[in-house]
Amino acid sequence: MSVEGAATPELPAPVVEALDAESLLGRHFYELLSVASPLALLGLWEASARLGVVDARFFPAPSGVAETFWSMARSGELWLHTEASLLRLLCGFLVGGIPALALGIAMGLSSLLRALVEPLIAATYPIPKSAIMPLLLLVFGLGEASKVAMVAIGVFFPVAMNAVTGVLEINRIYLDVGRNYRASRWQVFRTIALPGALPFIMTGIKLGVGLGLVLIAISEMLGAKSGLGYLIWNAWEILDVNAMYVGLFTIALLGFFFTHVLNVLERWLVPWKTR
C-alpha cells in the first residue's frame, strides 16, 4: 500500500551508472553497427587475401591498398584527383539541382505544368546517363563542361521527382489556408510547399549526390587528365591494381561522408520527420 508523500527510494550508484551506460549504448548502437559492418567486411577481405581464398592479383589485401593510399596522399596525387572530382561534382549539382528543385515544386503546385512536363521526365529518365556521354562530348567537347553537364543531368531527375512527390504529399488543407489568406505564389512556395516537401527533397538530394559520384567517375574516364575516374582508368591501363582500389575506396569514403553530412543536415532542417 502506497503512502502519499513517501520518498522515492534512490537506486544505488552502481545501478544508476549501469542504467546510464545501457541508455548511452542504446542511443549509439546503430551508429556503432554502421561502423562495425564495413570493418568486419574489410577484416574478412584481408583474411581471405592472406590465406589465398581470393586471388590477390585482382583483390589485393586492404592493408596493401592502405599503404598505396597513404603513399598517394603524402605525395599529393590523391588530393589533386579528389579536388578535381569534387569541384566538378559541386558545379554539376548546382547546375542540375537548383532548377530541378524549382521545377519540381512548381509542378507539384500546378496541375497544368505537371501535365506538360511529367511525360517528358518519364520518357527521358530511363535513358542510361552514361549512354548520353558521347552526345555531351559532341556538344560540349572534352573540357569541363561535358563532365559538369553529365552530373547535372543525373542530379536533375531524382531531385525534381522527389520534389514533385513531396509537394503532392502535403495535406491540401495547408494550401487551402494559404489561398484563403490570399498568400502570393512566392509565399506559398516559401512557407508551405518548400517546408512541406523538404523530407522528400532531402531524399532526392541524397540520391542525386550518390548518382553524381557515379557519373563523375564515368565522365572522367573519357578525355580527362585528372579526377578519381581518371585515376581508376589510368591505374587499369598500367595494371596498378592497388591504385585502382585507392580510387574506388576514395569514392566510397566520399559517398559515406556525404550521406552522413546530409543525414545530420536533415535532422536539423526536418526535425519533425518521423524516423
C-alpha positions as CSV (number, residue, x, y, z in Angstrom):
1,M,0.0,0.0,0.0
2,S,1.5,3.4,-1.1
3,V,1.6,6.3,1.2
4,E,1.3,9.8,-0.2
5,G,4.4,12.0,0.4
6,A,6.6,9.0,0.9
7,A,10.1,9.5,-0.5
8,T,11.0,7.6,-3.6
9,P,13.8,5.1,-2.8
10,E,17.1,6.0,-4.5
11,L,18.9,3.4,-6.5
12,P,22.4,2.5,-5.6
13,A,25.1,4.4,-7.5
14,P,26.4,1.3,-9.4
15,V,22.9,0.5,-10.6
16,V,22.4,4.1,-11.8
17,E,25.7,4.1,-13.6
18,A,24.8,0.8,-15.3
19,L,21.5,2.1,-16.5
20,D,23.1,5.3,-17.8
21,A,25.7,3.2,-19.7
22,E,23.0,1.0,-21.2
23,S,21.0,4.0,-22.2
24,L,24.0,5.6,-23.9
25,L,24.8,2.3,-25.7
26,G,21.2,2.1,-26.9
27,R,21.4,5.6,-28.3
28,H,24.6,4.9,-30.2
29,F,24.0,1.2,-31.0
30,Y,23.1,1.8,-34.7
31,E,26.0,4.3,-35.2
32,L,28.4,1.6,-33.9
33,L,26.8,-1.0,-36.1
34,S,27.1,1.1,-39.2
35,V,30.9,1.4,-38.5
36,A,31.3,-2.2,-37.4
37,S,29.8,-3.8,-40.6
38,P,32.3,-2.2,-43.1
39,L,35.2,-3.0,-40.7
40,A,34.1,-6.6,-40.5
41,L,33.9,-6.8,-44.3
42,L,37.4,-5.4,-44.6
43,G,38.7,-7.9,-42.0
44,L,37.1,-10.8,-43.9
45,W,38.7,-9.5,-47.1
46,E,42.1,-9.2,-45.5
47,A,42.0,-12.7,-44.2
48,S,40.8,-14.1,-47.5
49,A,43.6,-12.4,-49.4
50,R,46.3,-13.5,-47.0
51,L,45.0,-17.1,-46.9
52,G,44.7,-17.3,-50.6
53,V,40.9,-17.7,-50.7
54,V,40.7,-14.9,-53.2
55,D,43.3,-14.1,-55.9
56,A,45.4,-11.2,-54.5
57,R,46.2,-10.1,-58.0
58,F,42.7,-8.9,-58.5
59,F,41.6,-8.5,-54.9
60,P,44.6,-7.2,-53.0
61,A,44.6,-7.2,-49.2
62,P,43.1,-3.9,-47.8
63,S,46.4,-3.4,-45.9
64,G,48.3,-3.2,-49.2
65,V,45.7,-0.8,-50.6
66,A,46.0,1.3,-47.5
67,E,49.8,1.6,-48.0
68,T,49.2,2.8,-51.5
69,F,46.6,5.2,-50.3
70,W,49.0,6.7,-47.7
71,S,51.7,7.0,-50.3
72,M,49.5,8.8,-52.8
73,A,48.1,11.0,-50.1
74,R,51.6,12.0,-48.9
75,S,52.7,12.8,-52.5
76,G,49.6,14.9,-53.0
77,E,48.5,13.0,-56.1
78,L,45.3,11.7,-54.4
79,W,44.2,15.1,-53.2
80,L,44.6,16.6,-56.7
81,H,42.4,14.0,-58.2
82,T,39.8,14.2,-55.4
83,E,39.7,18.0,-55.5
84,A,39.1,17.9,-59.3
85,S,36.2,15.4,-58.9
86,L,34.6,17.3,-56.0
87,L,34.7,20.6,-57.9
88,R,33.0,19.1,-60.9
89,L,30.5,17.4,-58.7
90,L,29.7,20.6,-56.9
91,C,29.3,22.6,-60.2
92,G,27.1,19.8,-61.7
93,F,25.0,19.6,-58.6
94,L,24.3,23.3,-58.5
95,V,23.6,23.4,-62.3
96,G,21.2,20.5,-62.1
97,G,19.8,20.6,-58.6
98,I,18.6,24.2,-58.3
99,P,16.5,24.2,-61.5
100,A,15.2,20.7,-60.6
101,L,14.1,21.9,-57.1
102,A,12.3,24.9,-58.5
103,L,10.7,22.9,-61.3
104,G,9.7,20.1,-59.1
105,I,7.9,22.3,-56.5
106,A,6.2,24.3,-59.3
107,M,5.0,21.0,-60.9
108,G,3.6,19.9,-57.5
109,L,1.7,23.2,-57.2
110,S,0.5,23.4,-60.8
111,S,-1.5,20.6,-62.4
112,L,-1.1,22.2,-65.8
113,L,2.7,22.4,-65.6
114,R,2.7,18.8,-64.2
115,A,0.7,17.6,-67.2
116,L,3.0,19.3,-69.6
117,V,6.4,18.3,-68.1
118,E,5.8,14.9,-66.4
119,P,5.6,12.9,-69.7
120,L,8.9,14.4,-70.7
121,I,10.6,13.4,-67.5
122,A,9.0,9.9,-67.7
123,A,10.4,9.5,-71.2
124,T,13.9,10.7,-70.6
125,Y,14.5,9.4,-67.1
126,P,15.0,5.7,-68.1
127,I,17.7,6.6,-70.6
128,P,21.1,5.5,-69.2
129,K,23.0,8.6,-68.3
130,S,26.3,7.1,-69.4
131,A,24.8,6.4,-72.8
132,I,24.5,10.1,-73.5
133,M,28.1,10.8,-72.8
134,P,29.1,10.7,-76.5
135,L,26.4,13.3,-77.2
136,L,27.7,15.5,-74.4
137,L,31.2,15.2,-75.8
138,L,29.9,16.3,-79.2
139,V,28.1,19.2,-77.8
140,F,30.5,20.4,-75.1
141,G,33.8,18.9,-76.2
142,L,36.3,17.2,-74.0
143,G,36.6,20.0,-71.4
144,E,35.0,20.6,-68.1
145,A,31.5,21.5,-69.5
146,S,30.8,17.9,-70.6
147,K,31.6,16.5,-67.2
148,V,29.5,19.1,-65.3
149,A,26.6,18.5,-67.7
150,M,26.8,14.8,-67.1
151,V,26.5,15.3,-63.3
152,A,23.8,18.0,-63.8
153,I,21.6,15.7,-65.8
154,G,22.0,12.8,-63.4
155,V,21.2,15.0,-60.4
156,F,18.2,16.7,-62.1
157,F,15.9,13.7,-62.1
158,P,15.9,12.5,-58.5
159,V,15.7,16.0,-57.1
160,A,12.8,17.0,-59.4
161,M,10.8,13.8,-59.0
162,N,11.2,13.8,-55.2
163,A,10.2,17.5,-55.0
164,V,7.0,16.8,-57.0
165,T,6.2,13.9,-54.8
166,G,6.9,15.9,-51.6
167,V,4.5,18.7,-52.7
168,L,1.8,16.3,-53.6
169,E,2.1,14.6,-50.2
170,I,1.3,17.9,-48.4
171,N,-2.1,18.0,-46.7
172,R,-4.2,20.1,-49.0
173,I,-5.7,22.0,-46.1
174,Y,-2.4,23.9,-45.7
175,L,-2.6,25.1,-49.3
176,D,-6.3,26.0,-48.9
177,V,-5.4,28.1,-45.8
178,G,-2.7,29.9,-47.9
179,R,-5.2,30.7,-50.6
180,N,-7.8,31.8,-48.1
181,Y,-5.3,34.3,-46.6
182,R,-4.5,35.4,-50.2
183,A,-0.9,34.3,-50.0
184,S,1.2,35.1,-53.1
185,R,2.7,32.4,-55.1
186,W,6.1,33.2,-53.6
187,Q,4.7,33.0,-50.1
188,V,3.0,29.6,-50.9
189,F,6.3,28.4,-52.3
190,R,8.4,29.6,-49.4
191,T,6.2,28.9,-46.4
192,I,4.1,25.9,-47.4
193,A,5.5,24.0,-50.4
194,L,9.2,24.1,-49.7
195,P,9.0,23.2,-45.9
196,G,6.3,20.5,-46.6
197,A,8.2,18.8,-49.3
198,L,11.6,19.1,-47.5
199,P,11.7,15.4,-46.3
200,F,11.3,14.2,-49.9
201,I,13.7,16.8,-51.2
202,M,16.4,15.7,-48.9
203,T,15.9,12.1,-50.1
204,G,16.3,13.4,-53.7
205,I,19.4,15.2,-52.8
206,K,20.9,12.1,-51.2
207,L,20.1,10.1,-54.3
208,G,21.5,12.9,-56.5
209,V,24.8,13.0,-54.7
210,G,25.2,9.3,-55.0
211,L,24.4,9.2,-58.7
212,G,26.6,12.3,-59.2
213,L,29.6,10.4,-57.8
214,V,28.9,7.5,-60.2
215,L,28.6,9.8,-63.2
216,I,31.6,12.0,-62.4
217,A,33.8,8.9,-62.3
218,I,32.4,7.7,-65.6
219,S,32.8,11.0,-67.3
220,E,36.4,11.4,-66.1
221,M,37.3,8.1,-67.7
222,L,36.9,9.8,-71.1
223,G,39.0,12.8,-72.1
224,A,40.1,13.8,-68.6
225,K,43.6,14.1,-67.1
226,S,42.5,14.5,-63.5
227,G,39.8,13.2,-61.2
228,L,39.1,9.9,-59.4
229,G,37.6,8.4,-62.6
230,Y,40.8,9.2,-64.5
231,L,42.8,7.7,-61.6
232,I,40.9,4.5,-61.8
233,W,41.1,4.2,-65.6
234,N,44.8,5.1,-65.7
235,A,45.6,2.5,-63.0
236,W,43.7,-0.1,-65.0
237,E,45.7,0.7,-68.1
238,I,49.1,0.3,-66.4
239,L,47.8,-2.7,-64.3
240,D,48.3,-0.9,-61.0
241,V,45.6,-2.7,-59.1
242,N,46.3,-1.1,-55.7
243,A,46.0,2.4,-57.2
244,M,42.7,1.4,-58.8
245,Y,41.3,0.3,-55.5
246,V,42.5,3.5,-53.9
247,G,40.3,5.4,-56.4
248,L,37.3,3.1,-55.7
249,F,37.7,3.3,-51.9
250,T,38.0,7.1,-52.1
251,I,34.7,7.3,-53.9
252,A,33.2,5.0,-51.3
253,L,34.5,7.2,-48.5
254,L,33.1,10.3,-50.2
255,G,29.7,8.6,-50.5
256,F,29.8,7.6,-46.8
257,F,30.8,11.1,-45.8
258,F,28.2,12.9,-47.9
259,T,25.5,10.6,-46.6
260,H,26.4,11.2,-43.0
261,V,26.6,15.0,-43.5
262,L,23.2,15.0,-45.3
263,N,21.7,12.9,-42.5
264,V,22.9,15.4,-39.9
265,L,21.6,18.3,-42.1
266,E,18.3,16.6,-42.5
267,R,17.8,16.1,-38.7
268,W,18.5,19.9,-38.4
269,L,16.3,21.0,-41.2
270,V,13.5,18.5,-40.8
271,P,13.2,17.8,-37.0
272,W,9.6,16.9,-37.4
273,K,10.3,13.9,-39.8
274,T,9.3,10.6,-38.3
275,R,12.1,8.0,-38.3
